[in-house]
Amino acid sequence: MVDDYGHRGRRPGGLEKAGDYKRKEAGGFQKLKEEEEKLIEFGNRWEILGASGDAVSELKTLFSLADKFGYSDWIQFDASVVRGLAYYTGIVFEGFDREGKLRAICGGGRYDRLLSMFGGDDIPACGFGFGDAVIVELLKEKGLLPELNPLVENIVCSLDQDLQGEASMVATVLRQKGQSVDLVLENKPLKWVFKRAARINADRLILVGKSEWENGMVGVKNLATGEQYDVKLDQLE
């Protein structure tokens, strides 16, 4: 259907008037029979434009398969759906919550020639992308947004710009031991580092200082108790 739009350089203005193609308000979805009736009426308008009937045929097949798989109550035909990307070659779709209060949660479609645009072979494909902001709002509205308290065991930073590589080495050693690490990649003041440690709920701060490193050691500060000590890198657990 998207191909037919593009090749003829026209959009089906007014086609939505051939039936109730607007998104249904809260209260359930239309049954397969009603959708088929809308497709028939849409197909008649489509033929008036001199377009191929392949698009309508594909839509009918889709709804038929959806019915057989038990999903017909979850989909409805909407001729006004237009995706903003030009690589779609078939049916496009959008997903909504059942109450229909928010904009689309996700959207996508069929694209059979996308890979060839980048030098590969034409491979039939279908995909979609999510809108994370919409999902968050939906979870908030339904009281399903979890309270996450991510535990970061270590935050590692260097006390000297020239020790960034050494700080990365410390982070690697800890990660190899199965510990979670937040590595400060820029030369930030300690006040900023402590604020970040509190924000990410880190257990301890690993400081890579010049004098400590020359002695094969790093500084460790327990952020819960305030205890601070130096430890050899090979003994850092």
Buried (B, 14 or more C-beta within 10 A) or exposed (E): BBBBBEEEEEEBEEBBEBBBBEBBEEEEBBEBEBBBEBBEBBBEBBEEEEBBEEBBEBBBEBBEEBBEEEEBEEBBBBBEBEBEEEBBBBBBBBBBBEEEEBEBBBBBBBBBBBBEEEEEEEEEBBEBEEBEEBBEBBEEEEEEEEEEEEEBBBBBBBBEEEBBEBBBBBBEBBEEEEBBBBBBEEEEEEEEBBEBBEEEBBBBBBBBBEEBBEEEBBBBBEBEEEEEEBBEBEEBE
